[in-house]
């Protein structure tokens, strides 16, 4: 793979997953980690990504206030958000993770909705606070500077005390064999706790992440109640998930 092709692949992975690991990119592209680090440095110097220890972040993922535009696949994420918002009813208790699709969900909530939203994601909390009729609970602990979300034992302990009606997870990868996966160990632990603390788990993902894999397991597909993408439910790519009994929107 030529350098230009390699860097285009890296940039696409950063946009798609928001965060990439040098070690994983090295395996995927079959080059040394030193080569990946040099590529990441060049892309960072060009202002295309943010280089961090062990990998890189997208600019949108690193913002506390997410931009209103210039988010990867934003039109698709808005479609997903409107589908997800339709599941929320008055007086529900809702747990959410973070990420750009969750932010679009927060922006898509009907103004008349009266519900309680709980999250450790600082950007999500800031969006929920703009809504006139929803109550907001911040799940606090140590903050991940990369993910802009509270992490650690105290945050997980607080999540375990919650009995939520719905849990909305923005997911990085999903396939039938491995379920949902991610590349951030501490965020994965939070998502695992959220799944256990909700009556229904709703996964939000653009279709580009279907049948992709990240290194850390979150849950099996059988633990997902609802899968929401921008695709129509009868799209052939979603048929295997419907066959497993998952509601697909």
PyMOL commands that set and color helices and strands:
alter all, ss='L'
color gray80, all
select helices_A, chain A and resi 3-17+22-29+33-45+60-62+74-85+100-108+122-128+153-160+185-196+207-209+221-223+236-243
alter helices_A, ss='H'
color red, helices_A
select strands_A, chain A and resi 19-21+50-52+55-57+93-96+116-119+135-138+142-144+149-151+164-170+173-175+179-182+198-204+216-219+226-228+247-248
alter strands_A, ss='S'
color yellow, strands_A
deselect
rebuild
show_as cartoon
